[in-house]
Amino acid sequence: MGFEQEAVDELWRTAWCHRSDMQRELSRGSQGELFAIRQLAHHGTMTPSQLAVALNATTGRVSTLLSAMEKKGLITREVDPDDRRVVLVNLTDAGRERGRKDMEELRDAVCWIFSQMGERRTREFVDLSREFVTYMSICRPGQPRPTPEEVRKAFEGGENQA
C-alpha cells in the first residue's frame, strides 16, 4: 500500500469515524434550517424546489422544513404575483439575525481552534486545504483523472481560491 492509500485511510478515520460535536452540528445544519438560512442569505429569494436541489432533499422534506421555519418567524412564503403557481421563500429579519449569529458562533469556534494550532500551522493548514479543494474541484470519481493542463489551469485560474 502506497502513502496515498494510507493517507486516504487515515483521512477517512479522522474525518468520519472520530467526528466531533462541531462536525455533527455542521452536518445536521447542512440538511436543515442553518443550511436553508445560508442559502437564502446568499441567493436571496428562492423557490422550495430550488432549496430542495441545494439541500439535496425531497420537496416534501423541504416543505416540512419551511413550515417549521415559518412558524419560528425565520422565513416568509409568498405567492409569486407573476405566476400564482410559484411560491417564493424569503428570510425575515429574524432569519437573517439567526444566520448572522450562527456564522459568528462558528467563526469564533474555528478561531479558537486556530489559536490552539498556532499561526504557522494554521497558515499551513489553510494553504493545504486550498490546494486539496482545488484538486477536488477537478477530479471526479469514475471519470478520467485531470490532465496536467487542467491541473495547471485550475491553479492559475484561482478556481476555489479564497
Secondary structure as the mmCIF struct_conf table of DSSP 4:
data_model
#
loop_
_struct_conf.conf_type_id
_struct_conf.id
_struct_conf.beg_label_comp_id
_struct_conf.beg_label_asym_id
_struct_conf.beg_label_seq_id
_struct_conf.end_label_comp_id
_struct_conf.end_label_asym_id
_struct_conf.end_label_seq_id
HELX_RH_AL_P HELX_RH_AL_P1 PHE A 3 TRP A 12
HELX_RH_PI_P HELX_RH_PI_P1 ARG A 13 CYS A 17
BEND BEND1 HIS A 18 HIS A 18
HELX_RH_AL_P HELX_RH_AL_P2 ASP A 21 GLY A 29
TURN_TY1_P TURN_TY1_P1 SER A 30 GLN A 31
BEND BEND2 GLY A 32 GLY A 32
HELX_RH_AL_P HELX_RH_AL_P3 GLU A 33 HIS A 43
BEND BEND3 THR A 45 THR A 45
STRN STRN1 MET A 46 MET A 46
HELX_RH_AL_P HELX_RH_AL_P4 PRO A 48 LEU A 55
TURN_TY1_P TURN_TY1_P2 ASN A 56 ASN A 56
HELX_RH_AL_P HELX_RH_AL_P5 THR A 59 LYS A 71
TURN_TY1_P TURN_TY1_P3 LYS A 72 GLY A 73
BEND BEND4 LEU A 74 LEU A 74
STRN STRN2 ILE A 75 ASP A 80
TURN_TY1_P TURN_TY1_P4 PRO A 81 ASP A 82
STRN STRN3 ASP A 83 LEU A 91
HELX_RH_AL_P HELX_RH_AL_P6 ASP A 93 MET A 117
HELX_RH_AL_P HELX_RH_AL_P7 GLU A 119 ILE A 138
TURN_TY1_P TURN_TY1_P5 PRO A 141 GLY A 142
BEND BEND5 GLN A 143 GLN A 143
HELX_LH_PP_P HELX_LH_PP_P1 PRO A 144 THR A 147
HELX_RH_AL_P HELX_RH_AL_P8 PRO A 148 GLU A 156
TURN_TY1_P TURN_TY1_P6 GLY A 157 ASN A 160
#
